[in-house]
Amino acid sequence: ADMQRIADAYREVGHYRARARYALSWNQAHDRVEIAIEVDEGPAVELESWSVDLRELPGEPARWYQDLVADLPLHKGDVFTIALYGTAKRTVLQKLWDEGFADATLSGGGDVDLATETARIQWVVHPGPRVRLGEIRIAGEETVKESVIREVLTIEPGDLYSDSELQQSQRQVSDLGLFRSVVVTGVPAEDQPRGPDKVTRPIEVRVEERPLRSVRLGLGYGTEDKLRVQAGWLHRNIFGRADSLDVRARYSSLTTEFQATLREPRIPDPRTTLWLDSRIRDDTLPAYEDVGFINRVAVERPLRRGWSGSLGLNAEWLDVRKVTDEAASGLKHPTDTYLLNYLEIGLRRITADD
């Protein structure tokens, strides 16, 4: 069985004649064995030719050739692998789905001739009707306003069907952070004819809400700050705009802090998020004691390919109340009130896939 799996793995990368053999070498007591595996990978099968029949598409096939198949990752002489075949097929189908042919399929496939070690691909496109979007329905929301979901959709009634746009809308609704699951899909059973091979199809955005509120509690001990306690409360939709309020408090023998962070999406424009953050902190450190009031106003905006940028203004007010003699040595005003303002510029990149 292992030898067959090895041969199958080689076939996936184009070596269809691959064979694997094993030999056993036992010791004299016959209680220990060495296994030697020999693999003959054989020649690689190369792509001889490929064709995509576009005659069922509306208009002249030449009209569609450049858009659908001109830049396929298929070249004569390429090693005919499962990945090569699958990537090319998905590319054709994705382009069809993005051109309004929501039900498009491909028939045919790849033929391997082991006598010549070559392969040929022949596909026929069956586009089905060209679809425009009809009514966009929201289903499953309970406490979240429907308008919040509609604001982040990239599709509108009357648009030409595009699978990529439906996926983008699904991602943006999911990114609101308010739902356990989001599915954006067409409803073919309710198609409305609008001419030969053309239909209008309603779209359903079905969501399942996650709990809007959560609580965090923490308890710890450190040799420096002794007992540590923290607590937090998060509301993911505090004002009904997919805006979140995060309130935190923490206590130790060194620091007591209360923090509140408000996140307001789509301010000042649909692609920008406004952050308001305030903290009150009371420090009782070995060298000094102070009270601070720290505020931050920032905007964050997605850029491209996982990058986002932020720009913030920070203001910190600090009242130093007590300083030990050792720490105060050489200072003109060891106990004083200070105000610090500064700009903050940030870049963030997230490379995690879905």
One Martini backbone bead per residue (centre of mass of N, CA, C, O) as a GRO file, in nm:
protein
  354
    1ALA     BB    1   0.057   0.063  -0.020
    2ASP     BB    2   0.299   0.255  -0.008
    3MET     BB    3   0.388   0.219  -0.305
    4GLN     BB    4   0.127   0.335  -0.424
    5ARG     BB    5   0.149   0.617  -0.294
    6ILE     BB    6   0.409   0.696  -0.430
    7ALA     BB    7   0.307   0.674  -0.721
    8ASP     BB    8   0.076   0.878  -0.689
    9ALA     BB    9   0.254   1.122  -0.622
   10TYR     BB   10   0.400   1.126  -0.899
   11ARG     BB   11   0.149   1.169  -1.077
   12GLU     BB   12   0.081   1.458  -0.967
   13VAL     BB   13   0.382   1.546  -1.113
   14GLY     BB   14   0.380   1.368  -1.411
   15HIS     BB   15   0.458   1.055  -1.323
   16TYR     BB   16   0.294   0.780  -1.465
   17ARG     BB   17   0.545   0.547  -1.443
   18ALA     BB   18   0.574   0.513  -1.157
   19ARG     BB   19   0.780   0.317  -0.929
   20ALA     BB   20   0.770   0.099  -0.632
   21ARG     BB   21   1.015  -0.067  -0.423
   22TYR     BB   22   1.090  -0.342  -0.195
   23ALA     BB   23   1.327  -0.446   0.066
   24LEU     BB   24   1.419  -0.711   0.292
   25SER     BB   25   1.635  -0.712   0.597
   26TRP     BB   26   1.726  -0.958   0.806
   27ASN     BB   27   1.813  -1.087   1.084
   28GLN     BB   28   1.895  -1.371   1.246
   29ALA     BB   29   1.648  -1.342   1.459
   30HIS     BB   30   1.399  -1.203   1.315
   31ASP     BB   31   1.358  -0.892   1.488
   32ARG     BB   32   1.493  -0.728   1.240
   33VAL     BB   33   1.437  -0.463   0.990
   34GLU     BB   34   1.526  -0.360   0.666
   35ILE     BB   35   1.420  -0.090   0.446
   36ALA     BB   36   1.422  -0.077   0.088
   37ILE     BB   37   1.364   0.194  -0.136
   38GLU     BB   38   1.264   0.201  -0.484
   39VAL     BB   39   1.257   0.460  -0.738
   40ASP     BB   40   1.083   0.491  -1.057
   41GLU     BB   41   0.979   0.777  -1.216
   42GLY     BB   42   1.019   0.841  -1.490
   43PRO     BB   43   0.880   1.010  -1.722
   44ALA     BB   44   0.747   1.308  -1.814
   45VAL     BB   45   0.451   1.457  -1.877
   46GLU     BB   46   0.355   1.650  -2.156
   47LEU     BB   47   0.219   1.924  -2.299
   48GLU     BB   48   0.081   1.943  -2.623
   49SER     BB   49  -0.230   2.046  -2.583
   50TRP     BB   50  -0.496   2.306  -2.603
   51SER     BB   51  -0.862   2.360  -2.552
   52VAL     BB   52  -1.142   2.604  -2.589
   53ASP     BB   53  -1.484   2.594  -2.618
   54LEU     BB   54  -1.685   2.905  -2.706
   55ARG     BB   55  -1.965   2.868  -2.879
   56GLU     BB   56  -2.191   2.911  -2.641
   57LEU     BB   57  -2.130   3.190  -2.640
   58PRO     BB   58  -2.207   3.497  -2.687
   59GLY     BB   59  -2.124   3.547  -2.984
   60GLU     BB   60  -1.807   3.561  -3.061
   61PRO     BB   61  -1.538   3.380  -2.962
   62ALA     BB   62  -1.321   3.607  -2.995
   63ARG     BB   63  -1.440   3.792  -2.773
   64TRP     BB   64  -1.347   3.576  -2.532
   65TYR     BB   65  -1.052   3.488  -2.549
   66GLN     BB   66  -0.898   3.720  -2.403
   67ASP     BB   67  -1.059   3.699  -2.124
   68LEU     BB   68  -1.037   3.367  -2.068
   69VAL     BB   69  -0.753   3.219  -2.231
   70ALA     BB   70  -0.490   3.380  -2.309
   71ASP     BB   71  -0.363   3.361  -1.984
   72LEU     BB   72  -0.310   3.079  -1.940
   73PRO     BB   73  -0.114   2.831  -1.751
   74LEU     BB   74  -0.044   2.718  -2.063
   75HIS     BB   75   0.224   2.511  -2.207
   76LYS     BB   76   0.412   2.382  -2.420
   77GLY     BB   77   0.599   2.139  -2.223
   78ASP     BB   78   0.464   2.108  -1.978
   79VAL     BB   79   0.413   1.962  -1.693
   80PHE     BB   80   0.155   1.728  -1.620
   81THR     BB   81  -0.029   1.839  -1.360
   82ILE     BB   82  -0.268   1.870  -1.128
   83ALA     BB   83  -0.218   2.171  -1.070
   84LEU     BB   84  -0.226   2.275  -1.359
   85TYR     BB   85  -0.509   2.181  -1.428
   86GLY     BB   86  -0.669   2.306  -1.189
   87THR     BB   87  -0.587   2.604  -1.226
   88ALA     BB   88  -0.698   2.642  -1.513
   89LYS     BB   89  -0.992   2.566  -1.456
   90ARG     BB   90  -1.046   2.778  -1.234
   91THR     BB   91  -0.985   3.025  -1.410
   92VAL     BB   92  -1.213   2.994  -1.615
   93LEU     BB   93  -1.451   2.983  -1.415
   94GLN     BB   94  -1.401   3.251  -1.267
   95LYS     BB   95  -1.434   3.431  -1.518
   96LEU     BB   96  -1.723   3.348  -1.578
   97TRP     BB   97  -1.846   3.429  -1.301
   98ASP     BB   98  -1.744   3.739  -1.346
   99GLU     BB   99  -1.931   3.760  -1.631
  100GLY     BB  100  -2.233   3.633  -1.527
  101PHE     BB  101  -2.182   3.308  -1.524
  102ALA     BB  102  -2.299   3.139  -1.258
  103ASP     BB  103  -2.344   2.830  -1.418
  104ALA     BB  104  -2.079   2.754  -1.516
  105THR     BB  105  -1.920   2.498  -1.721
  106LEU     BB  106  -1.704   2.208  -1.770
  107SER     BB  107  -1.611   1.997  -2.025
  108GLY     BB  108  -1.402   1.750  -2.012
  109GLY     BB  109  -1.029   1.710  -2.043
  110GLY     BB  110  -0.756   1.495  -1.977
  111ASP     BB  111  -0.516   1.330  -2.195
  112VAL     BB  112  -0.310   1.039  -2.163
  113ASP     BB  113  -0.008   0.938  -2.343
  114LEU     BB  114   0.219   0.689  -2.276
  115ALA     BB  115   0.360   0.644  -2.552
  116THR     BB  116   0.441   0.977  -2.567
  117GLU     BB  117   0.428   1.151  -2.308
  118THR     BB  118   0.137   1.295  -2.339
  119ALA     BB  119  -0.097   1.580  -2.332
  120ARG     BB  120  -0.453   1.668  -2.348
  121ILE     BB  121  -0.671   1.952  -2.365
  122GLN     BB  122  -1.044   1.949  -2.347
  123TRP     BB  123  -1.283   2.210  -2.357
  124VAL     BB  124  -1.628   2.296  -2.269
  125VAL     BB  125  -1.840   2.566  -2.265
  126HIS     BB  126  -2.115   2.617  -2.021
  127PRO     BB  127  -2.271   2.911  -1.933
  128GLY     BB  128  -2.543   2.987  -1.940
  129PRO     BB  129  -2.691   3.232  -1.802
  130ARG     BB  130  -2.706   3.570  -1.775
  131VAL     BB  131  -2.647   3.759  -1.474
  132ARG     BB  132  -2.845   3.962  -1.269
  133LEU     BB  133  -2.910   4.151  -1.003
  134GLY     BB  134  -3.137   4.164  -0.761
  135GLU     BB  135  -3.252   4.121  -0.486
  136ILE     BB  136  -3.131   4.208  -0.155
  137ARG     BB  137  -3.105   3.988   0.115
  138ILE     BB  138  -3.158   3.979   0.467
  139ALA     BB  139  -3.052   3.716   0.697
  140GLY     BB  140  -3.046   3.655   1.066
  141GLU     BB  141  -3.091   3.911   1.194
  142GLU     BB  142  -3.148   4.079   1.520
  143THR     BB  143  -2.962   4.334   1.644
  144VAL     BB  144  -2.864   4.406   1.374
  145LYS     BB  145  -2.861   4.626   1.142
  146GLU     BB  146  -2.922   4.617   0.808
  147SER     BB  147  -2.757   4.873   0.725
  148VAL     BB  148  -2.479   4.770   0.813
  149ILE     BB  149  -2.458   4.553   0.594
  150ARG     BB  150  -2.515   4.723   0.335
  151GLU     BB  151  -2.268   4.923   0.357
  152VAL     BB  152  -2.044   4.672   0.287
  153LEU     BB  153  -2.140   4.619   0.021
  154THR     BB  154  -2.038   4.561  -0.337
  155ILE     BB  155  -2.343   4.528  -0.414
  156GLU     BB  156  -2.612   4.571  -0.664
  157PRO     BB  157  -2.883   4.616  -0.815
  158GLY     BB  158  -2.800   4.532  -1.164
  159ASP     BB  159  -2.560   4.385  -1.150
  160LEU     BB  160  -2.325   4.194  -1.256
  161TYR     BB  161  -2.234   3.897  -1.204
  162SER     BB  162  -1.989   3.830  -0.926
  163ASP     BB  163  -1.807   3.622  -0.743
  164SER     BB  164  -1.592   3.817  -0.627
  165GLU     BB  165  -1.798   4.021  -0.506
  166LEU     BB  166  -1.936   3.823  -0.317
  167GLN     BB  167  -1.680   3.756  -0.155
  168GLN     BB  168  -1.618   4.044  -0.065
  169SER     BB  169  -1.879   4.089   0.088
  170GLN     BB  170  -1.841   3.856   0.285
  171ARG     BB  171  -1.581   3.966   0.415
  172GLN     BB  172  -1.694   4.247   0.510
  173VAL     BB  173  -1.911   4.133   0.697
  174SER     BB  174  -1.720   3.962   0.871
  175ASP     BB  175  -1.532   4.212   0.960
  176LEU     BB  176  -1.732   4.332   1.174
  177GLY     BB  177  -1.757   4.105   1.420
  178LEU     BB  178  -2.087   3.997   1.450
  179PHE     BB  179  -2.031   3.702   1.321
  180ARG     BB  180  -2.010   3.361   1.279
  181SER     BB  181  -2.165   3.377   0.994
  182VAL     BB  182  -2.124   3.411   0.622
  183VAL     BB  183  -2.359   3.414   0.338
  184VAL     BB  184  -2.324   3.466  -0.018
  185THR     BB  185  -2.608   3.410  -0.240
  186GLY     BB  186  -2.786   3.274  -0.477
  187VAL     BB  187  -3.138   3.226  -0.624
  188PRO     BB  188  -3.225   3.028  -0.880
  189ALA     BB  189  -3.536   2.961  -0.820
  190GLU     BB  190  -3.589   3.304  -0.869
  191ASP     BB  191  -3.570   3.352  -1.154
  192GLN     BB  192  -3.581   3.622  -1.402
  193PRO     BB  193  -3.660   3.682  -1.704
  194ARG     BB  194  -3.458   3.902  -1.966
  195GLY     BB  195  -3.421   3.710  -2.200
  196PRO     BB  196  -3.205   3.556  -2.385
  197ASP     BB  197  -3.003   3.411  -2.161
  198LYS     BB  198  -3.150   3.593  -1.929
  199VAL     BB  199  -3.122   3.693  -1.577
  200THR     BB  200  -3.270   3.748  -1.256
  201ARG     BB  201  -3.103   3.736  -0.929
  202PRO     BB  202  -3.129   3.678  -0.618
  203ILE     BB  203  -2.980   3.784  -0.303
  204GLU     BB  204  -2.829   3.624  -0.014
  205VAL     BB  205  -2.771   3.737   0.325
  206ARG     BB  206  -2.643   3.515   0.562
  207VAL     BB  207  -2.662   3.530   0.918
  208GLU     BB  208  -2.477   3.477   1.235
  209GLU     BB  209  -2.480   3.571   1.542
  210ARG     BB  210  -2.291   3.693   1.786
  211PRO     BB  211  -2.205   3.787   2.071
  212LEU     BB  212  -2.192   4.127   2.174
  213ARG     BB  213  -2.089   4.027   2.455
  214SER     BB  214  -1.796   4.045   2.674
  215VAL     BB  215  -1.588   3.885   2.930
  216ARG     BB  216  -1.294   3.963   3.129
  217LEU     BB  217  -1.072   3.765   3.343
  218GLY     BB  218  -0.795   3.824   3.584
  219LEU     BB  219  -0.531   3.636   3.767
  220GLY     BB  220  -0.231   3.727   3.961
  221TYR     BB  221   0.135   3.685   4.026
  222GLY     BB  222   0.413   3.893   4.139
  223THR     BB  223   0.717   3.979   4.278
  224GLU     BB  224   0.667   4.292   4.221
  225ASP     BB  225   0.328   4.340   4.198
  226LYS     BB  226   0.189   4.100   4.291
  227LEU     BB  227  -0.120   4.145   4.276
  228ARG     BB  228  -0.330   4.062   3.989
  229VAL     BB  229  -0.596   4.248   3.823
  230GLN     BB  230  -0.846   4.184   3.565
  231ALA     BB  231  -1.092   4.362   3.354
  232GLY     BB  232  -1.355   4.314   3.095
  233TRP     BB  233  -1.562   4.494   2.840
  234LEU     BB  234  -1.752   4.401   2.541
  235HIS     BB  235  -1.896   4.589   2.266
  236ARG     BB  236  -1.972   4.535   1.915
  237ASN     BB  237  -2.264   4.735   1.912
  238ILE     BB  238  -2.329   5.009   2.073
  239PHE     BB  239  -2.469   5.207   1.817
  240GLY     BB  240  -2.536   5.022   1.548
  241ARG     BB  241  -2.233   5.044   1.360
  242ALA     BB  242  -2.012   4.836   1.434
  243ASP     BB  243  -1.935   4.947   1.715
  244SER     BB  244  -1.682   4.948   1.967
  245LEU     BB  245  -1.658   4.877   2.327
  246ASP     BB  246  -1.364   4.891   2.541
  247VAL     BB  247  -1.335   4.784   2.882
  248ARG     BB  248  -1.068   4.842   3.126
  249ALA     BB  249  -0.914   4.684   3.421
  250ARG     BB  250  -0.630   4.735   3.652
  251TYR     BB  251  -0.444   4.570   3.925
  252SER     BB  252  -0.177   4.670   4.151
  253SER     BB  253   0.081   4.769   4.357
  254LEU     BB  254   0.175   4.975   4.110
  255THR     BB  255  -0.103   4.966   3.923
  256THR     BB  256  -0.381   5.174   3.817
  257GLU     BB  257  -0.627   5.105   3.553
  258PHE     BB  258  -0.830   5.285   3.307
  259GLN     BB  259  -0.998   5.175   2.997
  260ALA     BB  260  -1.119   5.325   2.680
  261THR     BB  261  -1.247   5.190   2.359
  262LEU     BB  262  -1.337   5.336   2.044
  263ARG     BB  263  -1.492   5.199   1.746
  264GLU     BB  264  -1.535   5.371   1.423
  265PRO     BB  265  -1.668   5.298   1.142
  266ARG     BB  266  -1.685   5.491   0.861
  267ILE     BB  267  -1.466   5.716   0.969
  268PRO     BB  268  -1.514   5.955   0.734
  269ASP     BB  269  -1.519   5.687   0.560
  270PRO     BB  270  -1.581   5.364   0.445
  271ARG     BB  271  -1.242   5.293   0.482
  272THR     BB  272  -1.251   5.423   0.772
  273THR     BB  273  -1.116   5.423   1.110
  274LEU     BB  274  -1.207   5.523   1.433
  275TRP     BB  275  -1.005   5.608   1.726
  276LEU     BB  276  -1.081   5.601   2.085
  277ASP     BB  277  -0.853   5.671   2.364
  278SER     BB  278  -0.865   5.616   2.729
  279ARG     BB  279  -0.654   5.688   3.026
  280ILE     BB  280  -0.622   5.597   3.373
  281ARG     BB  281  -0.326   5.644   3.586
  282ASP     BB  282  -0.181   5.481   3.883
  283ASP     BB  283   0.140   5.523   4.022
  284THR     BB  284   0.339   5.297   4.254
  285LEU     BB  285   0.660   5.344   4.269
  286PRO     BB  286   0.971   5.329   4.407
  287ALA     BB  287   1.052   5.630   4.284
  288TYR     BB  288   0.738   5.703   4.218
  289GLU     BB  289   0.439   5.915   4.190
  290ASP     BB  290   0.141   5.903   3.974
  291VAL     BB  291  -0.083   6.077   3.741
  292GLY     BB  292  -0.265   5.977   3.441
  293PHE     BB  293  -0.374   6.121   3.115
  294ILE     BB  294  -0.463   5.929   2.823
  295ASN     BB  295  -0.479   6.015   2.469
  296ARG     BB  296  -0.639   5.886   2.155
  297VAL     BB  297  -0.637   5.974   1.803
  298ALA     BB  298  -0.742   5.764   1.521
  299VAL     BB  299  -0.665   5.641   1.191
  300GLU     BB  300  -0.772   5.365   0.974
  301ARG     BB  301  -0.642   5.215   0.659
  302PRO     BB  302  -0.663   5.040   0.390
  303LEU     BB  303  -0.465   4.937   0.128
  304ARG     BB  304  -0.273   4.664   0.030
  305ARG     BB  305  -0.210   4.342   0.061
  306GLY     BB  306  -0.262   4.361   0.396
  307TRP     BB  307  -0.240   4.662   0.425
  308SER     BB  308  -0.211   4.922   0.682
  309GLY     BB  309  -0.291   5.254   0.802
  310SER     BB  310  -0.185   5.505   1.053
  311LEU     BB  311  -0.313   5.801   1.239
  312GLY     BB  312  -0.200   5.981   1.538
  313LEU     BB  313  -0.306   6.149   1.843
  314ASN     BB  314  -0.125   6.240   2.139
  315ALA     BB  315  -0.220   6.284   2.496
  316GLU     BB  316  -0.029   6.368   2.798
  317TRP     BB  317  -0.107   6.372   3.144
  318LEU     BB  318   0.125   6.451   3.423
  319ASP     BB  319   0.137   6.382   3.785
  320VAL     BB  320   0.393   6.437   4.005
  321ARG     BB  321   0.385   6.371   4.358
  322LYS     BB  322   0.633   6.160   4.416
  323VAL     BB  323   0.987   6.155   4.523
  324THR     BB  324   1.264   6.027   4.580
  325ASP     BB  325   1.571   6.124   4.673
  326GLU     BB  326   1.727   5.959   4.464
  327ALA     BB  327   1.553   6.050   4.211
  328ALA     BB  328   1.579   6.375   4.271
  329SER     BB  329   1.860   6.392   4.199
  330GLY     BB  330   1.917   6.684   3.995
  331LEU     BB  331   1.630   6.798   4.016
  332LYS     BB  332   1.438   7.083   4.004
  333HIS     BB  333   1.132   6.932   3.942
  334PRO     BB  334   1.018   6.646   4.055
  335THR     BB  335   0.743   6.788   4.112
  336ASP     BB  336   0.506   6.777   3.842
  337THR     BB  337   0.353   6.899   3.540
  338TYR     BB  338   0.276   6.724   3.232
  339LEU     BB  339   0.283   6.774   2.864
  340LEU     BB  340   0.221   6.542   2.591
  341ASN     BB  341   0.273   6.562   2.234
  342TYR     BB  342   0.200   6.324   1.957
  343LEU     BB  343   0.278   6.151   1.673
  344GLU     BB  344   0.138   5.864   1.488
  345ILE     BB  345   0.284   5.615   1.271
  346GLY     BB  346   0.141   5.331   1.089
  347LEU     BB  347   0.208   4.982   1.003
  348ARG     BB  348   0.023   4.694   0.867
  349ARG     BB  349   0.059   4.330   0.835
  350ILE     BB  350  -0.146   4.066   0.694
  351THR     BB  351  -0.086   3.703   0.606
  352ALA     BB  352  -0.330   3.560   0.660
  353ASP     BB  353  -0.543   3.333   0.580
  354ASP     BB  354  -0.865   3.176   0.571
   0.00000   0.00000   0.00000
